[in-house]
Amino acid sequence: MRLIEVVAGRAGVGKTRELLSRIAALCKSDPLGEPLILIVPDQYAFTAEKRLLQMSEGGAVTRVSVETFTRLAYRAKQLLGKANVPLVRGPGRHALIAAAYEVAYPSLTRLRRSNPTPQFLARIGKLIEECQTSLVDEDCVRRIGHAEQAELRGKLTDALQILDAYRHLIADKMTDRHDLLPLLAEGIKRRRLLVGAVFLDGFLGYTPQEFAILEQLFENSTQLTMTYSGPASYLTPRIESRTHASLAQAAETGGQLFRLLSRFSERGARVTDLDLPVINPPRFLKSPVLKNLEAVAFGEYERLLPSAKSDRASTSLMVTHAPHRRAEVEDVISRLLFLRESEDLAWSDLMLITTNPRDYASLLSTHLEEAKIPFFLDRRRPLLHHPLARAILSLLSLQEDSLASRALVGLLKTDLLPFTRAAVDAFENDWIETGVTVREWLAKERVSARAPRSLYDFKRSLDSFVSSVSRGGVDAQTLVERMDQFLVEMRVFDLLAKRVEHDRAAGKRLDAQFHEQAATEIAQLFEDLTYAFGDSVKPLSEWETLIRAALATVHAGNVPPQADTLIITDPSRLRGNEAKHVCVLGCDDANFPPIHREDDVLSDLEREWLRTFGIFIGPSALKRQSFERDRFYALDTRATDSVAFSYAQSDERGRKRSPGEYLRELKQALCADLIERDLGVLENAEWLAETTRFRSPAAMARQALLWMQNSSQRTFGETFEAELQQMGYAGLMLDLTHPRTAKSEQLARDLANRLYGTSLYVSVSRLERHAACAFAHFGSDGLKLQPRKTVDVDALLKGQFLHEVLHLYTTWQQAQDPFPAFEQAHAKMEEIIAAQMERQFPFAETASAATRLNRRQ
């Protein structure tokens, strides 16, 4: 007998617990039975596996296979005879989309750009992805018949032409991951996949591709049980219950499921409403305040329970406002440390949600590493600015610039080649002075015996690359082989591996992972270009454009979670089902909720028109704005014990911030149930341990200064000041109350000569940076620029090295608020010196500084 069941209910009623308990019961009753398939979102797979292991008895849970739609699509690819066809990865896909755009360009009408930028091509790639996941085809375009919608019809026609060109490029060679889900639907239809018991959990909504798979599961699986995150009233014929729903995305998903349930009602499809028997949701049994929070987030103010707050211990809801984001992060870390120690919790019992990860990623990674807290932070950075990416683009630009020295200098300054900074400066000065091109430099006789061996090896490898890669045209296989050969001969990957080891040993996990993933992503890009284009010949300029477009849109740098780690997530990708304590950062008027902007390729009006024709392409900005309420509801209902909201009263640019719309709503509705904290005011001594658990001296000094500025709090500040004195940080408070300035003043001529000597050996492009920094006083103090005159190492360090160290330290110091502690400043100076001894930073490649200095002399 087939069973189709949808378990519906609001947050906290136990939908996931009910589903997992059924799976555990089936495993216990028949440990050796047919596999049970649990399908969850990608970001939730790790948490689902952990919860299953916690509920297992005697290992019977091994019968369960936790899957995502992506994993199942890979299995379908194997079962349907396409196992040997490689998959297009991220970097390769962007390059191929750019190539497809060039192929389809002559026939485009609405999406035609004579000189498309990488950003525009990235947006085209996003539109192509939307067409794939929304199953847009020519039949869909033919439905748009009104004359006033000719612009929309033209855009979709252009998008499909680019998509056809893209599929033609990879035909019989590769498979796109967005074309795998239709393969999964086909595999289910043929009853070769997911014909047994299937469970779905954790989905807020479904794309048209995923919904097509859901239809096949309704049709072919022997048992289908899925959860629905919304009230059962959204799964009824009463359309008005969904039209005026507070949770827009849940209502839209409910309407889709209702139509599907209606089709299969004769086959026993049913809805189980967990809201009816549950008066007190299991998740909120410990705190009626959190149940009130759920009601407010859902929009049902009439269901609020009477205030249960009698003292601080009974309060599970807190709102904190900090003077700036650094103070906000330090306070949250103190709270997490306090909760873990006082309640003997695991790190996985805590969850940290940031409304805007970009604003908090750097602060969180720095302070969490300082506090020695294991954490997972999905912080991805653009690959285009990685030294390996810049080295590849510089190598490709050599021929395009007619072998001028500019591209070669850019290659040398990536710090991935075996040359010192002094040697690179010498090369650049010589090339600028003589005007020699790379071709002329390569045509010279072999380097002298006094020259380092690395220079000869570099010249030989570069000559081999230039001679084998023709500017007029080269095939993908040859280009990739020659680039890889050059990088291997120059030991670029070995040097990058050493940098990864160094960063990992220094506790910089994010930087180490960024370097590691950059090498992996670029290797995948090379493989994809080889598979897709093979012996296809293109001009070198086209290859450079394709690779640049790919690198401009790829991001890397996330760190995989560990068994016990603090999960840092955001409302759009909640990685945990629940946690005991949840902290939400960044609840200000710019991010809570965020503001969605209209797409510049497909407008909101055009997207709404498409929905009227049954083409459910990505939602409009207005609809995405309404979906934010669902995100707000989800993050508000993750905690079982307490939720703490916080926001900074000013951002990194000093702009004033106020509580966000959602936070103001909570404060107004639950004013009797929450505690509102000002970090500058300590209401009682009981808060001291929680507020100051993060024992960073600089953080303690900043907190003490906040208290001492308030007469009623001065006692707490003086207590902290005394503790800092005992720890040996007495000067920290003096630095804060009497901040020193780091303004650059012109040096006396004799002092400048003693510090830097009477000559300075430095490349003119680096000198351009010095001329803009706070310590640029060479020309006014009598220092002469002698770029072709050799000086000893001491003079070099006194000039170029010291200037860069001072500039970097001053830039860092001016960004600190307030003035950094002595120990922190000392550590930062040592860090800068060590970094500058090992590597260089890219500077503007121009000789204009030399011209200005010559005039002043």
TANORJO-V265122 format. One record per residue. N is the residue number from 0. RES is the residue in three letters. PSI is psi in whole degrees, -180 to 180 (* if undefined). BURIAL is 1 if it has 24 or more other ideal C-beta (glycine too) atoms within 12 Angstrom, else 0. Layout:
n->(N N)
res->(RES RES)
psi->(PSI PSI)
burial->(BURIAL BURIAL)
This chain:
n->(0 1 2 3 4 5 6 7 8 9 10 11 12 13 14 15 16 17 18 19 20 21 22 23 24 25 26 27 28 29 30 31 32 33 34 35 36 37 38 39 40 41 42 43 44 45 46 47 48 49 50 51 52 53 54 55 56 57 58 59 60 61 62 63 64 65 66 67 68 69 70 71 72 73 74 75 76 77 78 79 80 81 82 83 84 85 86 87 88 89 90 91 92 93 94 95 96 97 98 99 100 101 102 103 104 105 106 107 108 109 110 111 112 113 114 115 116 117 118 119 120 121 122 123 124 125 126 127 128 129 130 131 132 133 134 135 136 137 138 139 140 141 142 143 144 145 146 147 148 149 150 151 152 153 154 155 156 157 158 159 160 161 162 163 164 165 166 167 168 169 170 171 172 173 174 175 176 177 178 179 180 181 182 183 184 185 186 187 188 189 190 191 192 193 194 195 196 197 198 199 200 201 202 203 204 205 206 207 208 209 210 211 212 213 214 215 216 217 218 219 220 221 222 223 224 225 226 227 228 229 230 231 232 233 234 235 236 237 238 239 240 241 242 243 244 245 246 247 248 249 250 251 252 253 254 255 256 257 258 259 260 261 262 263 264 265 266 267 268 269 270 271 272 273 274 275 276 277 278 279 280 281 282 283 284 285 286 287 288 289 290 291 292 293 294 295 296 297 298 299 300 301 302 303 304 305 306 307 308 309 310 311 312 313 314 315 316 317 318 319 320 321 322 323 324 325 326 327 328 329 330 331 332 333 334 335 336 337 338 339 340 341 342 343 344 345 346 347 348 349 350 351 352 353 354 355 356 357 358 359 360 361 362 363 364 365 366 367 368 369 370 371 372 373 374 375 376 377 378 379 380 381 382 383 384 385 386 387 388 389 390 391 392 393 394 395 396 397 398 399 400 401 402 403 404 405 406 407 408 409 410 411 412 413 414 415 416 417 418 419 420 421 422 423 424 425 426 427 428 429 430 431 432 433 434 435 436 437 438 439 440 441 442 443 444 445 446 447 448 449 450 451 452 453 454 455 456 457 458 459 460 461 462 463 464 465 466 467 468 469 470 471 472 473 474 475 476 477 478 479 480 481 482 483 484 485 486 487 488 489 490 491 492 493 494 495 496 497 498 499 500 501 502 503 504 505 506 507 508 509 510 511 512 513 514 515 516 517 518 519 520 521 522 523 524 525 526 527 528 529 530 531 532 533 534 535 536 537 538 539 540 541 542 543 544 545 546 547 548 549 550 551 552 553 554 555 556 557 558 559 560 561 562 563 564 565 566 567 568 569 570 571 572 573 574 575 576 577 578 579 580 581 582 583 584 585 586 587 588 589 590 591 592 593 594 595 596 597 598 599 600 601 602 603 604 605 606 607 608 609 610 611 612 613 614 615 616 617 618 619 620 621 622 623 624 625 626 627 628 629 630 631 632 633 634 635 636 637 638 639 640 641 642 643 644 645 646 647 648 649 650 651 652 653 654 655 656 657 658 659 660 661 662 663 664 665 666 667 668 669 670 671 672 673 674 675 676 677 678 679 680 681 682 683 684 685 686 687 688 689 690 691 692 693 694 695 696 697 698 699 700 701 702 703 704 705 706 707 708 709 710 711 712 713 714 715 716 717 718 719 720 721 722 723 724 725 726 727 728 729 730 731 732 733 734 735 736 737 738 739 740 741 742 743 744 745 746 747 748 749 750 751 752 753 754 755 756 757 758 759 760 761 762 763 764 765 766 767 768 769 770 771 772 773 774 775 776 777 778 779 780 781 782 783 784 785 786 787 788 789 790 791 792 793 794 795 796 797 798 799 800 801 802 803 804 805 806 807 808 809 810 811 812 813 814 815 816 817 818 819 820 821 822 823 824 825 826 827 828 829 830 831 832 833 834 835 836 837 838 839 840 841 842 843 844 845 846 847 848 849 850 851 852 853 854 855 856)
res->(MET ARG LEU ILE GLU VAL VAL ALA GLY ARG ALA GLY VAL GLY LYS THR ARG GLU LEU LEU SER ARG ILE ALA ALA LEU CYS LYS SER ASP PRO LEU GLY GLU PRO LEU ILE LEU ILE VAL PRO ASP GLN TYR ALA PHE THR ALA GLU LYS ARG LEU LEU GLN MET SER GLU GLY GLY ALA VAL THR ARG VAL SER VAL GLU THR PHE THR ARG LEU ALA TYR ARG ALA LYS GLN LEU LEU GLY LYS ALA ASN VAL PRO LEU VAL ARG GLY PRO GLY ARG HIS ALA LEU ILE ALA ALA ALA TYR GLU VAL ALA TYR PRO SER LEU THR ARG LEU ARG ARG SER ASN PRO THR PRO GLN PHE LEU ALA ARG ILE GLY LYS LEU ILE GLU GLU CYS GLN THR SER LEU VAL ASP GLU ASP CYS VAL ARG ARG ILE GLY HIS ALA GLU GLN ALA GLU LEU ARG GLY LYS LEU THR ASP ALA LEU GLN ILE LEU ASP ALA TYR ARG HIS LEU ILE ALA ASP LYS MET THR ASP ARG HIS ASP LEU LEU PRO LEU LEU ALA GLU GLY ILE LYS ARG ARG ARG LEU LEU VAL GLY ALA VAL PHE LEU ASP GLY PHE LEU GLY TYR THR PRO GLN GLU PHE ALA ILE LEU GLU GLN LEU PHE GLU ASN SER THR GLN LEU THR MET THR TYR SER GLY PRO ALA SER TYR LEU THR PRO ARG ILE GLU SER ARG THR HIS ALA SER LEU ALA GLN ALA ALA GLU THR GLY GLY GLN LEU PHE ARG LEU LEU SER ARG PHE SER GLU ARG GLY ALA ARG VAL THR ASP LEU ASP LEU PRO VAL ILE ASN PRO PRO ARG PHE LEU LYS SER PRO VAL LEU LYS ASN LEU GLU ALA VAL ALA PHE GLY GLU TYR GLU ARG LEU LEU PRO SER ALA LYS SER ASP ARG ALA SER THR SER LEU MET VAL THR HIS ALA PRO HIS ARG ARG ALA GLU VAL GLU ASP VAL ILE SER ARG LEU LEU PHE LEU ARG GLU SER GLU ASP LEU ALA TRP SER ASP LEU MET LEU ILE THR THR ASN PRO ARG ASP TYR ALA SER LEU LEU SER THR HIS LEU GLU GLU ALA LYS ILE PRO PHE PHE LEU ASP ARG ARG ARG PRO LEU LEU HIS HIS PRO LEU ALA ARG ALA ILE LEU SER LEU LEU SER LEU GLN GLU ASP SER LEU ALA SER ARG ALA LEU VAL GLY LEU LEU LYS THR ASP LEU LEU PRO PHE THR ARG ALA ALA VAL ASP ALA PHE GLU ASN ASP TRP ILE GLU THR GLY VAL THR VAL ARG GLU TRP LEU ALA LYS GLU ARG VAL SER ALA ARG ALA PRO ARG SER LEU TYR ASP PHE LYS ARG SER LEU ASP SER PHE VAL SER SER VAL SER ARG GLY GLY VAL ASP ALA GLN THR LEU VAL GLU ARG MET ASP GLN PHE LEU VAL GLU MET ARG VAL PHE ASP LEU LEU ALA LYS ARG VAL GLU HIS ASP ARG ALA ALA GLY LYS ARG LEU ASP ALA GLN PHE HIS GLU GLN ALA ALA THR GLU ILE ALA GLN LEU PHE GLU ASP LEU THR TYR ALA PHE GLY ASP SER VAL LYS PRO LEU SER GLU TRP GLU THR LEU ILE ARG ALA ALA LEU ALA THR VAL HIS ALA GLY ASN VAL PRO PRO GLN ALA ASP THR LEU ILE ILE THR ASP PRO SER ARG LEU ARG GLY ASN GLU ALA LYS HIS VAL CYS VAL LEU GLY CYS ASP ASP ALA ASN PHE PRO PRO ILE HIS ARG GLU ASP ASP VAL LEU SER ASP LEU GLU ARG GLU TRP LEU ARG THR PHE GLY ILE PHE ILE GLY PRO SER ALA LEU LYS ARG GLN SER PHE GLU ARG ASP ARG PHE TYR ALA LEU ASP THR ARG ALA THR ASP SER VAL ALA PHE SER TYR ALA GLN SER ASP GLU ARG GLY ARG LYS ARG SER PRO GLY GLU TYR LEU ARG GLU LEU LYS GLN ALA LEU CYS ALA ASP LEU ILE GLU ARG ASP LEU GLY VAL LEU GLU ASN ALA GLU TRP LEU ALA GLU THR THR ARG PHE ARG SER PRO ALA ALA MET ALA ARG GLN ALA LEU LEU TRP MET GLN ASN SER SER GLN ARG THR PHE GLY GLU THR PHE GLU ALA GLU LEU GLN GLN MET GLY TYR ALA GLY LEU MET LEU ASP LEU THR HIS PRO ARG THR ALA LYS SER GLU GLN LEU ALA ARG ASP LEU ALA ASN ARG LEU TYR GLY THR SER LEU TYR VAL SER VAL SER ARG LEU GLU ARG HIS ALA ALA CYS ALA PHE ALA HIS PHE GLY SER ASP GLY LEU LYS LEU GLN PRO ARG LYS THR VAL ASP VAL ASP ALA LEU LEU LYS GLY GLN PHE LEU HIS GLU VAL LEU HIS LEU TYR THR THR TRP GLN GLN ALA GLN ASP PRO PHE PRO ALA PHE GLU GLN ALA HIS ALA LYS MET GLU GLU ILE ILE ALA ALA GLN MET GLU ARG GLN PHE PRO PHE ALA GLU THR ALA SER ALA ALA THR ARG LEU ASN ARG ARG GLN)
psi->(130 143 125 120 135 118 108 155 158 176 139 -7 -10 31 -50 -42 -40 -44 -47 -34 -37 -42 -45 -39 -41 -39 -39 -40 -30 81 -25 19 -172 151 143 131 122 117 126 166 157 -46 -10 -5 -44 -46 -40 -41 -39 -45 -36 -41 -37 -30 -4 154 114 19 8 -15 -11 -14 -19 137 113 120 160 166 -34 -46 -43 -35 -37 -39 -41 -38 -38 -44 -27 19 21 28 -32 -5 116 159 139 124 174 -57 -43 -35 -44 -40 -40 -35 -41 -40 -39 -36 -41 -38 -43 -7 -45 -28 1 150 -53 -28 28 125 130 -33 76 134 161 -34 -41 -42 -35 -40 -37 -42 -37 -40 -40 -42 -42 -40 -38 -50 -22 4 44 129 -174 -33 -38 -42 -37 -22 -23 92 -9 144 -36 -8 25 -37 -45 -43 -39 -39 -45 -37 -45 -44 -41 -32 -42 -41 -41 -41 -39 -45 -32 -36 -36 3 132 9 -45 170 138 140 -26 -10 5 -35 -40 -32 -39 -44 -39 -40 -38 -39 -37 3 40 -6 143 48 -10 -140 126 137 140 136 147 5 130 -28 176 141 163 -37 -46 -36 -33 -38 -40 -40 -43 -34 -42 -35 -36 -23 147 -30 126 120 125 152 152 120 79 164 152 -19 -22 -11 28 169 -11 97 -31 -27 -26 -30 -40 24 146 -29 96 -43 -40 -39 -40 -43 -38 -40 -40 -43 -35 -45 -36 -42 -36 -37 -32 21 -33 -16 15 15 133 165 129 117 107 -11 -29 -52 -11 112 -45 105 137 -36 -28 18 -34 -22 109 -23 -41 -29 -40 -38 -42 -40 -40 -44 -32 -20 16 81 -24 -13 10 136 158 152 133 8 122 -29 -177 -35 -26 1 127 4 128 143 125 132 132 157 -31 173 -32 -45 -37 -46 -43 -39 -41 -42 -40 -43 -43 -44 -41 -46 -41 -42 -42 -30 5 56 159 159 -29 -11 -7 147 137 122 127 130 -27 93 -32 -36 -24 -8 -47 -47 -44 -46 -41 -50 -33 -37 -38 -37 -2 46 122 131 156 123 119 78 102 133 153 139 -19 -30 4 144 -36 -40 -42 -33 -42 -44 -37 -38 -41 -29 -10 -50 -36 -31 21 39 37 165 -18 -46 -37 -39 -42 -37 -44 -31 9 -9 26 8 155 61 145 164 -37 -39 -41 -42 -39 -43 -49 -44 -41 -43 -40 -39 -42 -17 21 146 169 -38 -44 -38 -40 -28 -13 163 169 145 155 164 -25 -19 149 151 -35 -33 -41 -44 -41 -44 -40 -45 -40 -41 -40 -41 -47 -40 -25 -12 111 140 -32 -34 142 145 161 -41 -47 -43 -47 -43 -43 -40 -44 -40 -44 -46 -37 -45 -33 5 37 -43 -33 -43 -38 -37 -38 -37 -38 -46 -40 -46 -38 -39 -30 3 10 74 -38 -44 -42 -43 -34 -47 -42 -46 -29 -45 -39 -45 -40 -36 -40 -37 -45 -43 -43 -41 -40 -45 -45 -40 -28 -118 17 128 131 154 151 -32 -36 -40 -42 -40 -44 -46 -39 -42 -38 -46 -27 -19 -1 138 151 165 8 151 128 146 157 178 -44 102 154 121 123 121 -175 164 -26 -16 68 119 -7 147 -44 163 160 -44 134 133 131 116 153 37 48 179 -9 -18 -3 74 163 161 124 136 151 141 137 -6 -48 110 169 -42 -41 -37 -39 -37 -44 -37 -31 -24 10 19 100 70 176 143 158 168 -38 -41 -40 -33 -39 -30 -19 -27 -35 -40 -42 -43 -40 -46 -28 -20 24 -23 147 -23 -47 154 133 119 147 157 157 140 -6 148 -170 -17 5 6 139 140 149 170 144 168 -45 -38 -39 -38 -44 -43 -37 -41 -30 34 -30 -13 -6 158 130 126 142 122 -17 -5 120 108 -35 166 -19 -26 -13 -45 -39 -38 -27 24 -30 104 33 126 -42 -41 -40 -41 -41 -41 -40 -39 -39 -43 -39 -18 -10 123 -35 -15 4 -32 -44 -41 -41 -35 -43 -40 -41 -39 -38 -38 -41 -31 -7 20 44 -31 -13 -47 -35 -39 -35 -41 -28 71 137 153 153 40 138 131 154 131 149 150 -41 -36 -40 -40 -37 -36 -46 -5 178 -4 154 123 108 147 150 -28 -34 -34 -31 -38 -42 -37 -20 -3 173 -14 28 87 25 -54 -40 -13 22 8 133 139 116 77 -22 9 125 137 167 169 -38 -43 -38 -47 -38 -33 -83 -50 -47 -39 -43 -40 -46 -40 -45 -40 -43 -42 -43 -43 -41 -22 -11 143 107 -158 135 155 161 -46 -40 -42 -41 -44 -39 -40 -42 -39 -43 -43 -45 -41 -40 -24 -25 -30 169 167 151 137 167 132 85 152 17 -28 -38 -39 -43 -41 -39 -39 -39 -29 *)
burial->(0 0 0 1 1 1 1 1 1 1 1 1 1 1 1 1 1 1 1 1 1 1 1 1 0 1 1 0 0 0 0 0 0 0 1 1 1 1 1 1 1 1 1 1 1 1 1 1 1 1 1 1 0 0 1 0 0 0 0 0 1 0 1 1 1 1 1 1 1 1 1 1 1 1 1 1 1 0 0 1 0 1 0 0 1 1 1 1 1 1 1 1 1 1 1 1 1 1 1 1 1 1 1 1 0 0 0 1 0 1 1 0 0 0 0 1 0 1 0 1 1 1 1 1 1 1 1 1 1 1 1 1 1 1 1 1 0 0 0 1 1 0 0 1 0 0 0 0 1 0 0 1 1 0 1 1 1 1 1 1 1 1 1 1 1 1 1 0 1 1 0 0 1 1 1 1 1 1 1 1 1 1 1 1 1 1 1 1 1 0 0 0 1 1 0 1 1 1 1 1 1 1 1 1 1 1 1 1 1 1 1 1 1 1 1 1 1 1 1 1 1 0 1 1 1 1 1 1 1 1 1 1 1 1 1 1 0 0 0 0 0 1 0 0 1 1 1 1 1 1 1 1 1 1 1 1 1 1 0 1 1 0 0 1 0 0 0 0 1 0 1 1 1 1 1 0 0 1 0 0 1 1 1 1 0 0 1 1 1 1 1 1 1 1 1 1 1 1 1 0 0 0 0 1 1 0 0 1 0 0 0 0 0 0 1 1 1 1 1 1 1 1 1 1 1 1 1 1 1 1 1 1 1 1 1 1 1 1 1 1 0 0 0 0 0 0 1 1 1 1 1 1 1 1 1 1 1 1 1 1 1 1 1 1 1 1 1 1 1 1 1 0 1 1 1 1 1 1 1 1 1 1 1 1 0 1 1 1 1 1 1 1 1 1 1 1 1 1 1 1 1 0 1 1 1 1 1 1 1 1 1 1 1 1 1 1 1 1 1 1 1 1 1 1 1 1 1 1 1 1 1 1 0 0 0 0 0 1 0 0 1 1 0 0 0 0 0 0 0 0 0 0 0 0 1 0 0 1 1 0 1 1 1 0 1 1 0 0 1 0 1 0 0 1 1 1 1 1 1 1 0 1 1 1 0 1 1 0 1 1 0 1 1 0 1 1 0 0 1 1 0 0 1 0 0 0 0 1 1 1 1 1 1 1 1 1 1 1 1 1 1 1 1 1 1 1 1 1 1 1 1 1 1 0 0 1 0 1 0 1 0 1 1 1 1 1 1 1 1 1 1 1 1 1 1 1 1 1 1 0 1 0 0 0 1 1 1 1 1 1 1 1 1 1 1 1 1 1 1 1 1 1 1 1 1 1 1 1 1 1 1 1 1 1 0 0 0 0 1 0 1 1 0 1 0 1 1 0 1 1 1 0 1 0 1 1 1 1 1 1 1 0 1 1 0 0 1 1 1 1 1 1 1 1 1 1 1 1 1 1 1 1 1 1 1 1 1 1 1 0 1 0 0 0 0 0 1 0 1 1 1 1 1 0 1 1 1 0 1 1 0 0 1 1 1 1 1 1 1 1 1 1 0 0 0 0 1 1 0 1 1 1 1 1 1 1 1 1 1 1 1 1 1 1 1 1 1 1 0 0 0 0 1 0 0 1 1 0 0 1 1 0 1 1 0 0 0 0 1 0 1 1 1 0 1 1 0 0 0 0 0 0 0 0 0 0 0 0 0 0 0 1 0 0 1 1 1 0 1 1 1 1 1 1 1 1 1 1 1 1 1 0 1 1 1 1 1 1 1 0 1 1 1 1 1 1 1 0 0 0 1 0 0 0 1 1 1 1 1 1 1 1 1 1 1 1 1 1 1 1 0 1 1 0 0 1 1 1 1 1 1 1 0 1 1 0 0 1 0 0 0 1 0 0 1 1 0 0 1 1 1 1 1 0 1 0 1 0 1 1 0 0 1 0 0 0 0)
